[in-house]
Amino acid sequence: VAKDLGLQLPELGDRGVRIVSEGRTQYFTLHGKTGHLVTAERIDREELCERVQQCLLRCELIVEEEM
């Protein structure tokens, strides 16, 4: 994520960069030492998308400071 945004790793924290998932469970987070998008929770496809062929998990990247 840091690389995609053109930021250095320390800037992620300085700019308040965070990942927000839909719903109460936050499935993704940013790894503080690498800037990679990682899973924060176990993702159970059968539980989330029981009767749906295509299962999508949406999340948003929030940057609090101006870019």
PDB file of N, CA, C and O in Angstrom:
ATOM      1  N   VAL A   1       0.836  -1.185   0.000  1.00  0.00           N
ATOM      2  CA  VAL A   1       0.000   0.000   0.000  1.00  0.00           C
ATOM      3  C   VAL A   1       0.881   1.249   0.000  1.00  0.00           C
ATOM      4  O   VAL A   1       0.622   2.204  -0.731  1.00  0.00           O
ATOM      5  N   ALA A   2       1.922   1.227   0.827  1.00  0.00           N
ATOM      6  CA  ALA A   2       2.829   2.376   0.870  1.00  0.00           C
ATOM      7  C   ALA A   2       3.418   2.641  -0.517  1.00  0.00           C
ATOM      8  O   ALA A   2       3.457   3.782  -0.980  1.00  0.00           O
ATOM      9  N   LYS A   3       3.870   1.581  -1.166  1.00  0.00           N
ATOM     10  CA  LYS A   3       4.463   1.711  -2.503  1.00  0.00           C
ATOM     11  C   LYS A   3       3.435   2.228  -3.506  1.00  0.00           C
ATOM     12  O   LYS A   3       3.745   3.102  -4.315  1.00  0.00           O
ATOM     13  N   ASP A   4       2.206   1.689  -3.458  1.00  0.00           N
ATOM     14  CA  ASP A   4       1.153   2.122  -4.381  1.00  0.00           C
ATOM     15  C   ASP A   4       0.803   3.594  -4.201  1.00  0.00           C
ATOM     16  O   ASP A   4       0.464   4.275  -5.169  1.00  0.00           O
ATOM     17  N   LEU A   5       0.884   4.085  -2.973  1.00  0.00           N
ATOM     18  CA  LEU A   5       0.576   5.489  -2.693  1.00  0.00           C
ATOM     19  C   LEU A   5       1.779   6.403  -2.917  1.00  0.00           C
ATOM     20  O   LEU A   5       1.650   7.627  -2.887  1.00  0.00           O
ATOM     21  N   GLY A   6       2.948   5.801  -3.141  1.00  0.00           N
ATOM     22  CA  GLY A   6       4.160   6.602  -3.320  1.00  0.00           C
ATOM     23  C   GLY A   6       4.646   7.200  -2.017  1.00  0.00           C
ATOM     24  O   GLY A   6       5.233   8.282  -2.012  1.00  0.00           O
ATOM     25  N   LEU A   7       4.407   6.507  -0.903  1.00  0.00           N
ATOM     26  CA  LEU A   7       4.805   6.994   0.416  1.00  0.00           C
ATOM     27  C   LEU A   7       5.897   6.113   1.010  1.00  0.00           C
ATOM     28  O   LEU A   7       6.019   4.936   0.670  1.00  0.00           O
ATOM     29  N   GLN A   8       6.676   6.692   1.888  1.00  0.00           N
ATOM     30  CA  GLN A   8       7.626   5.919   2.675  1.00  0.00           C
ATOM     31  C   GLN A   8       6.862   5.343   3.856  1.00  0.00           C
ATOM     32  O   GLN A   8       5.826   5.878   4.252  1.00  0.00           O
ATOM     33  N   LEU A   9       7.370   4.256   4.417  1.00  0.00           N
ATOM     34  CA  LEU A   9       6.668   3.581   5.516  1.00  0.00           C
ATOM     35  C   LEU A   9       6.290   4.487   6.684  1.00  0.00           C
ATOM     36  O   LEU A   9       5.149   4.421   7.142  1.00  0.00           O
ATOM     37  N   PRO A  10       7.195   5.330   7.188  1.00  0.00           N
ATOM     38  CA  PRO A  10       6.807   6.193   8.321  1.00  0.00           C
ATOM     39  C   PRO A  10       5.639   7.133   7.995  1.00  0.00           C
ATOM     40  O   PRO A  10       4.897   7.541   8.889  1.00  0.00           O
ATOM     41  N   GLU A  11       5.483   7.469   6.722  1.00  0.00           N
ATOM     42  CA  GLU A  11       4.413   8.385   6.322  1.00  0.00           C
ATOM     43  C   GLU A  11       3.026   7.777   6.483  1.00  0.00           C
ATOM     44  O   GLU A  11       2.051   8.510   6.647  1.00  0.00           O
ATOM     45  N   LEU A  12       2.918   6.445   6.439  1.00  0.00           N
ATOM     46  CA  LEU A  12       1.610   5.805   6.628  1.00  0.00           C
ATOM     47  C   LEU A  12       1.008   6.224   7.964  1.00  0.00           C
ATOM     48  O   LEU A  12      -0.159   6.609   8.029  1.00  0.00           O
ATOM     49  N   GLY A  13       1.793   6.151   9.017  1.00  0.00           N
ATOM     50  CA  GLY A  13       1.320   6.547  10.336  1.00  0.00           C
ATOM     51  C   GLY A  13       1.144   8.050  10.454  1.00  0.00           C
ATOM     52  O   GLY A  13       0.173   8.523  11.044  1.00  0.00           O
ATOM     53  N   ASP A  14       2.087   8.802   9.891  1.00  0.00           N
ATOM     54  CA  ASP A  14       2.029  10.268   9.965  1.00  0.00           C
ATOM     55  C   ASP A  14       0.783  10.824   9.275  1.00  0.00           C
ATOM     56  O   ASP A  14       0.215  11.819   9.724  1.00  0.00           O
ATOM     57  N   ARG A  15       0.367  10.192   8.201  1.00  0.00           N
ATOM     58  CA  ARG A  15      -0.800  10.664   7.439  1.00  0.00           C
ATOM     59  C   ARG A  15      -2.103  10.009   7.889  1.00  0.00           C
ATOM     60  O   ARG A  15      -3.166  10.306   7.345  1.00  0.00           O
ATOM     61  N   GLY A  16      -2.028   9.123   8.876  1.00  0.00           N
ATOM     62  CA  GLY A  16      -3.236   8.477   9.390  1.00  0.00           C
ATOM     63  C   GLY A  16      -3.852   7.501   8.403  1.00  0.00           C
ATOM     64  O   GLY A  16      -5.077   7.399   8.326  1.00  0.00           O
ATOM     65  N   VAL A  17      -3.034   6.782   7.646  1.00  0.00           N
ATOM     66  CA  VAL A  17      -3.533   5.826   6.666  1.00  0.00           C
ATOM     67  C   VAL A  17      -4.070   4.598   7.395  1.00  0.00           C
ATOM     68  O   VAL A  17      -3.404   4.041   8.268  1.00  0.00           O
ATOM     69  N   ARG A  18      -5.285   4.182   7.026  1.00  0.00           N
ATOM     70  CA  ARG A  18      -5.878   2.995   7.639  1.00  0.00           C
ATOM     71  C   ARG A  18      -6.836   2.339   6.658  1.00  0.00           C
ATOM     72  O   ARG A  18      -7.279   2.951   5.686  1.00  0.00           O
ATOM     73  N   ILE A  19      -7.143   1.084   6.937  1.00  0.00           N
ATOM     74  CA  ILE A  19      -8.058   0.289   6.118  1.00  0.00           C
ATOM     75  C   ILE A  19      -9.345   0.086   6.903  1.00  0.00           C
ATOM     76  O   ILE A  19      -9.306  -0.264   8.082  1.00  0.00           O
ATOM     77  N   VAL A  20     -10.483   0.302   6.255  1.00  0.00           N
ATOM     78  CA  VAL A  20     -11.778   0.122   6.899  1.00  0.00           C
ATOM     79  C   VAL A  20     -12.609  -0.840   6.055  1.00  0.00           C
ATOM     80  O   VAL A  20     -12.798  -0.624   4.858  1.00  0.00           O
ATOM     81  N   SER A  21     -13.105  -1.907   6.690  1.00  0.00           N
ATOM     82  CA  SER A  21     -13.958  -2.879   6.013  1.00  0.00           C
ATOM     83  C   SER A  21     -15.420  -2.553   6.285  1.00  0.00           C
ATOM     84  O   SER A  21     -15.747  -1.880   7.262  1.00  0.00           O
ATOM     85  N   GLU A  22     -16.298  -3.040   5.405  1.00  0.00           N
ATOM     86  CA  GLU A  22     -17.732  -2.894   5.638  1.00  0.00           C
ATOM     87  C   GLU A  22     -18.123  -3.736   6.849  1.00  0.00           C
ATOM     88  O   GLU A  22     -17.508  -4.771   7.107  1.00  0.00           O
ATOM     89  N   GLY A  23     -19.121  -3.310   7.579  1.00  0.00           N
ATOM     90  CA  GLY A  23     -19.609  -4.087   8.713  1.00  0.00           C
ATOM     91  C   GLY A  23     -18.755  -3.898   9.955  1.00  0.00           C
ATOM     92  O   GLY A  23     -17.859  -3.055   9.996  1.00  0.00           O
ATOM     93  N   ARG A  24     -19.056  -4.704  10.966  1.00  0.00           N
ATOM     94  CA  ARG A  24     -18.358  -4.572  12.251  1.00  0.00           C
ATOM     95  C   ARG A  24     -16.994  -5.238  12.260  1.00  0.00           C
ATOM     96  O   ARG A  24     -16.081  -4.767  12.939  1.00  0.00           O
ATOM     97  N   THR A  25     -16.842  -6.323  11.518  1.00  0.00           N
ATOM     98  CA  THR A  25     -15.580  -7.053  11.520  1.00  0.00           C
ATOM     99  C   THR A  25     -14.603  -6.427  10.547  1.00  0.00           C
ATOM    100  O   THR A  25     -14.925  -6.227   9.375  1.00  0.00           O
ATOM    101  N   GLN A  26     -13.422  -6.120  11.026  1.00  0.00           N
ATOM    102  CA  GLN A  26     -12.372  -5.558  10.182  1.00  0.00           C
ATOM    103  C   GLN A  26     -11.462  -6.704   9.738  1.00  0.00           C
ATOM    104  O   GLN A  26     -10.655  -7.203  10.522  1.00  0.00           O
ATOM    105  N   TYR A  27     -11.599  -7.116   8.476  1.00  0.00           N
ATOM    106  CA  TYR A  27     -10.869  -8.266   7.958  1.00  0.00           C
ATOM    107  C   TYR A  27      -9.450  -7.934   7.498  1.00  0.00           C
ATOM    108  O   TYR A  27      -8.618  -8.831   7.368  1.00  0.00           O
ATOM    109  N   PHE A  28      -9.172  -6.670   7.254  1.00  0.00           N
ATOM    110  CA  PHE A  28      -7.871  -6.280   6.724  1.00  0.00           C
ATOM    111  C   PHE A  28      -7.234  -5.200   7.592  1.00  0.00           C
ATOM    112  O   PHE A  28      -7.914  -4.444   8.286  1.00  0.00           O
ATOM    113  N   THR A  29      -5.914  -5.154   7.529  1.00  0.00           N
ATOM    114  CA  THR A  29      -5.159  -4.125   8.235  1.00  0.00           C
ATOM    115  C   THR A  29      -3.869  -3.875   7.468  1.00  0.00           C
ATOM    116  O   THR A  29      -3.518  -4.629   6.561  1.00  0.00           O
ATOM    117  N   LEU A  30      -3.174  -2.819   7.836  1.00  0.00           N
ATOM    118  CA  LEU A  30      -1.867  -2.541   7.252  1.00  0.00           C
ATOM    119  C   LEU A  30      -0.795  -3.057   8.194  1.00  0.00           C
ATOM    120  O   LEU A  30      -0.830  -2.774   9.392  1.00  0.00           O
ATOM    121  N   HIS A  31       0.151  -3.807   7.667  1.00  0.00           N
ATOM    122  CA  HIS A  31       1.278  -4.291   8.466  1.00  0.00           C
ATOM    123  C   HIS A  31       2.203  -3.099   8.703  1.00  0.00           C
ATOM    124  O   HIS A  31       2.708  -2.497   7.755  1.00  0.00           O
ATOM    125  N   GLY A  32       2.418  -2.767   9.958  1.00  0.00           N
ATOM    126  CA  GLY A  32       3.169  -1.562  10.316  1.00  0.00           C
ATOM    127  C   GLY A  32       4.612  -1.527   9.842  1.00  0.00           C
ATOM    128  O   GLY A  32       5.134  -0.449   9.560  1.00  0.00           O
ATOM    129  N   LYS A  33       5.271  -2.679   9.747  1.00  0.00           N
ATOM    130  CA  LYS A  33       6.696  -2.697   9.371  1.00  0.00           C
ATOM    131  C   LYS A  33       6.934  -2.826   7.872  1.00  0.00           C
ATOM    132  O   LYS A  33       8.019  -2.501   7.388  1.00  0.00           O
ATOM    133  N   THR A  34       5.927  -3.298   7.131  1.00  0.00           N
ATOM    134  CA  THR A  34       6.114  -3.497   5.693  1.00  0.00           C
ATOM    135  C   THR A  34       5.204  -2.610   4.844  1.00  0.00           C
ATOM    136  O   THR A  34       5.517  -2.347   3.683  1.00  0.00           O
ATOM    137  N   GLY A  35       4.091  -2.148   5.397  1.00  0.00           N
ATOM    138  CA  GLY A  35       3.128  -1.378   4.615  1.00  0.00           C
ATOM    139  C   GLY A  35       2.245  -2.247   3.747  1.00  0.00           C
ATOM    140  O   GLY A  35       1.521  -1.732   2.895  1.00  0.00           O
ATOM    141  N   HIS A  36       2.289  -3.565   3.948  1.00  0.00           N
ATOM    142  CA  HIS A  36       1.469  -4.490   3.156  1.00  0.00           C
ATOM    143  C   HIS A  36       0.050  -4.581   3.714  1.00  0.00           C
ATOM    144  O   HIS A  36      -0.171  -4.427   4.916  1.00  0.00           O
ATOM    145  N   LEU A  37      -0.889  -4.830   2.835  1.00  0.00           N
ATOM    146  CA  LEU A  37      -2.265  -5.108   3.218  1.00  0.00           C
ATOM    147  C   LEU A  37      -2.318  -6.580   3.628  1.00  0.00           C
ATOM    148  O   LEU A  37      -1.958  -7.455   2.840  1.00  0.00           O
ATOM    149  N   VAL A  38      -2.763  -6.859   4.854  1.00  0.00           N
ATOM    150  CA  VAL A  38      -2.812  -8.227   5.362  1.00  0.00           C
ATOM    151  C   VAL A  38      -4.178  -8.503   5.978  1.00  0.00           C
ATOM    152  O   VAL A  38      -4.919  -7.577   6.308  1.00  0.00           O
ATOM    153  N   THR A  39      -4.503  -9.778   6.127  1.00  0.00           N
ATOM    154  CA  THR A  39      -5.758 -10.132   6.784  1.00  0.00           C
ATOM    155  C   THR A  39      -5.585  -9.980   8.289  1.00  0.00           C
ATOM    156  O   THR A  39      -4.572 -10.392   8.854  1.00  0.00           O
ATOM    157  N   ALA A  40      -6.572  -9.392   8.923  1.00  0.00           N
ATOM    158  CA  ALA A  40      -6.538  -9.171  10.363  1.00  0.00           C
ATOM    159  C   ALA A  40      -7.386 -10.201  11.093  1.00  0.00           C
ATOM    160  O   ALA A  40      -7.216 -10.416  12.293  1.00  0.00           O
ATOM    161  N   GLU A  41      -8.292 -10.831  10.372  1.00  0.00           N
ATOM    162  CA  GLU A  41      -9.233 -11.817  10.917  1.00  0.00           C
ATOM    163  C   GLU A  41      -9.254 -13.029  10.013  1.00  0.00           C
ATOM    164  O   GLU A  41      -8.932 -12.939   8.828  1.00  0.00           O
ATOM    165  N   ARG A  42      -9.626 -14.141  10.566  1.00  0.00           N
ATOM    166  CA  ARG A  42      -9.857 -15.338   9.753  1.00  0.00           C
ATOM    167  C   ARG A  42     -11.062 -15.062   8.860  1.00  0.00           C
ATOM    168  O   ARG A  42     -12.090 -14.576   9.333  1.00  0.00           O
ATOM    169  N   ILE A  43     -10.940 -15.368   7.584  1.00  0.00           N
ATOM    170  CA  ILE A  43     -12.026 -15.129   6.637  1.00  0.00           C
ATOM    171  C   ILE A  43     -12.643 -16.470   6.267  1.00  0.00           C
ATOM    172  O   ILE A  43     -11.996 -17.309   5.642  1.00  0.00           O
ATOM    173  N   ASP A  44     -13.893 -16.663   6.655  1.00  0.00           N
ATOM    174  CA  ASP A  44     -14.622 -17.903   6.396  1.00  0.00           C
ATOM    175  C   ASP A  44     -15.622 -17.657   5.272  1.00  0.00           C
ATOM    176  O   ASP A  44     -16.693 -17.094   5.498  1.00  0.00           O
ATOM    177  N   ARG A  45     -15.268 -18.081   4.061  1.00  0.00           N
ATOM    178  CA  ARG A  45     -16.113 -17.838   2.893  1.00  0.00           C
ATOM    179  C   ARG A  45     -17.508 -18.416   3.059  1.00  0.00           C
ATOM    180  O   ARG A  45     -18.490 -17.773   2.689  1.00  0.00           O
ATOM    181  N   GLU A  46     -17.609 -19.615   3.608  1.00  0.00           N
ATOM    182  CA  GLU A  46     -18.912 -20.252   3.766  1.00  0.00           C
ATOM    183  C   GLU A  46     -19.821 -19.448   4.703  1.00  0.00           C
ATOM    184  O   GLU A  46     -21.037 -19.404   4.512  1.00  0.00           O
ATOM    185  N   GLU A  47     -19.234 -18.829   5.693  1.00  0.00           N
ATOM    186  CA  GLU A  47     -20.013 -18.023   6.627  1.00  0.00           C
ATOM    187  C   GLU A  47     -20.431 -16.692   6.003  1.00  0.00           C
ATOM    188  O   GLU A  47     -21.560 -16.242   6.195  1.00  0.00           O
ATOM    189  N   LEU A  48     -19.531 -16.070   5.264  1.00  0.00           N
ATOM    190  CA  LEU A  48     -19.791 -14.752   4.686  1.00  0.00           C
ATOM    191  C   LEU A  48     -20.675 -14.795   3.445  1.00  0.00           C
ATOM    192  O   LEU A  48     -21.552 -13.948   3.277  1.00  0.00           O
ATOM    193  N   CYS A  49     -20.450 -15.768   2.585  1.00  0.00           N
ATOM    194  CA  CYS A  49     -21.115 -15.817   1.278  1.00  0.00           C
ATOM    195  C   CYS A  49     -21.743 -17.188   1.065  1.00  0.00           C
ATOM    196  O   CYS A  49     -21.493 -17.856   0.061  1.00  0.00           O
ATOM    197  N   GLU A  50     -22.530 -17.577   1.991  1.00  0.00           N
ATOM    198  CA  GLU A  50     -23.107 -18.915   2.035  1.00  0.00           C
ATOM    199  C   GLU A  50     -23.721 -19.369   0.713  1.00  0.00           C
ATOM    200  O   GLU A  50     -23.428 -20.469   0.245  1.00  0.00           O
ATOM    201  N   ARG A  51     -24.551 -18.556   0.120  1.00  0.00           N
ATOM    202  CA  ARG A  51     -25.284 -18.978  -1.082  1.00  0.00           C
ATOM    203  C   ARG A  51     -24.926 -18.147  -2.320  1.00  0.00           C
ATOM    204  O   ARG A  51     -25.695 -18.095  -3.279  1.00  0.00           O
ATOM    205  N   VAL A  52     -23.796 -17.519  -2.294  1.00  0.00           N
ATOM    206  CA  VAL A  52     -23.399 -16.651  -3.394  1.00  0.00           C
ATOM    207  C   VAL A  52     -22.189 -17.255  -4.108  1.00  0.00           C
ATOM    208  O   VAL A  52     -21.220 -17.669  -3.471  1.00  0.00           O
ATOM    209  N   GLN A  53     -22.261 -17.297  -5.436  1.00  0.00           N
ATOM    210  CA  GLN A  53     -21.163 -17.863  -6.234  1.00  0.00           C
ATOM    211  C   GLN A  53     -19.903 -17.012  -6.104  1.00  0.00           C
ATOM    212  O   GLN A  53     -18.820 -17.534  -5.839  1.00  0.00           O
ATOM    213  N   GLN A  54     -20.048 -15.701  -6.291  1.00  0.00           N
ATOM    214  CA  GLN A  54     -18.905 -14.801  -6.237  1.00  0.00           C
ATOM    215  C   GLN A  54     -18.916 -14.063  -4.904  1.00  0.00           C
ATOM    216  O   GLN A  54     -19.876 -13.360  -4.589  1.00  0.00           O
ATOM    217  N   CYS A  55     -17.865 -14.220  -4.131  1.00  0.00           N
ATOM    218  CA  CYS A  55     -17.790 -13.617  -2.796  1.00  0.00           C
ATOM    219  C   CYS A  55     -16.828 -12.433  -2.821  1.00  0.00           C
ATOM    220  O   CYS A  55     -15.662 -12.589  -3.183  1.00  0.00           O
ATOM    221  N   LEU A  56     -17.308 -11.252  -2.439  1.00  0.00           N
ATOM    222  CA  LEU A  56     -16.491 -10.044  -2.422  1.00  0.00           C
ATOM    223  C   LEU A  56     -16.438  -9.463  -1.020  1.00  0.00           C
ATOM    224  O   LEU A  56     -17.450  -9.405  -0.322  1.00  0.00           O
ATOM    225  N   LEU A  57     -15.270  -9.042  -0.621  1.00  0.00           N
ATOM    226  CA  LEU A  57     -15.099  -8.297   0.626  1.00  0.00           C
ATOM    227  C   LEU A  57     -14.583  -6.924   0.242  1.00  0.00           C
ATOM    228  O   LEU A  57     -13.523  -6.800  -0.371  1.00  0.00           O
ATOM    229  N   ARG A  58     -15.312  -5.919   0.593  1.00  0.00           N
ATOM    230  CA  ARG A  58     -14.919  -4.556   0.227  1.00  0.00           C
ATOM    231  C   ARG A  58     -14.272  -3.869   1.431  1.00  0.00           C
ATOM    232  O   ARG A  58     -14.657  -4.070   2.583  1.00  0.00           O
ATOM    233  N   CYS A  59     -13.279  -3.057   1.110  1.00  0.00           N
ATOM    234  CA  CYS A  59     -12.652  -2.247   2.151  1.00  0.00           C
ATOM    235  C   CYS A  59     -12.244  -0.921   1.528  1.00  0.00           C
ATOM    236  O   CYS A  59     -12.129  -0.801   0.308  1.00  0.00           O
ATOM    237  N   GLU A  60     -12.030   0.060   2.373  1.00  0.00           N
ATOM    238  CA  GLU A  60     -11.624   1.381   1.907  1.00  0.00           C
ATOM    239  C   GLU A  60     -10.303   1.751   2.550  1.00  0.00           C
ATOM    240  O   GLU A  60     -10.027   1.387   3.694  1.00  0.00           O
ATOM    241  N   LEU A  61      -9.503   2.469   1.810  1.00  0.00           N
ATOM    242  CA  LEU A  61      -8.263   3.012   2.322  1.00  0.00           C
ATOM    243  C   LEU A  61      -8.528   4.466   2.690  1.00  0.00           C
ATOM    244  O   LEU A  61      -8.912   5.264   1.835  1.00  0.00           O
ATOM    245  N   ILE A  62      -8.329   4.806   3.938  1.00  0.00           N
ATOM    246  CA  ILE A  62      -8.551   6.172   4.426  1.00  0.00           C
ATOM    247  C   ILE A  62      -7.197   6.836   4.657  1.00  0.00           C
ATOM    248  O   ILE A  62      -6.326   6.266   5.315  1.00  0.00           O
ATOM    249  N   VAL A  63      -7.021   8.036   4.117  1.00  0.00           N
ATOM    250  CA  VAL A  63      -5.830   8.840   4.369  1.00  0.00           C
ATOM    251  C   VAL A  63      -6.336  10.129   5.001  1.00  0.00           C
ATOM    252  O   VAL A  63      -7.031  10.912   4.354  1.00  0.00           O
ATOM    253  N   GLU A  64      -5.985  10.349   6.271  1.00  0.00           N
ATOM    254  CA  GLU A  64      -6.512  11.502   6.992  1.00  0.00           C
ATOM    255  C   GLU A  64      -5.842  12.817   6.582  1.00  0.00           C
ATOM    256  O   GLU A  64      -6.502  13.855   6.523  1.00  0.00           O
ATOM    257  N   GLU A  65      -4.556  12.780   6.302  1.00  0.00           N
ATOM    258  CA  GLU A  65      -3.834  13.995   5.919  1.00  0.00           C
ATOM    259  C   GLU A  65      -3.876  14.174   4.411  1.00  0.00           C
ATOM    260  O   GLU A  65      -4.019  13.207   3.663  1.00  0.00           O
ATOM    261  N   GLU A  66      -3.751  15.408   3.975  1.00  0.00           N
ATOM    262  CA  GLU A  66      -3.791  15.724   2.561  1.00  0.00           C
ATOM    263  C   GLU A  66      -2.608  15.093   1.834  1.00  0.00           C
ATOM    264  O   GLU A  66      -1.501  15.019   2.368  1.00  0.00           O
ATOM    265  N   MET A  67      -2.862  14.638   0.601  1.00  0.00           N
ATOM    266  CA  MET A  67      -1.783  14.027  -0.207  1.00  0.00           C
ATOM    267  C   MET A  67      -1.379  14.970  -1.312  1.00  0.00           C
ATOM    268  O   MET A  67      -0.492  14.651  -2.103  1.00  0.00           O
TER     269      MET A  67
END
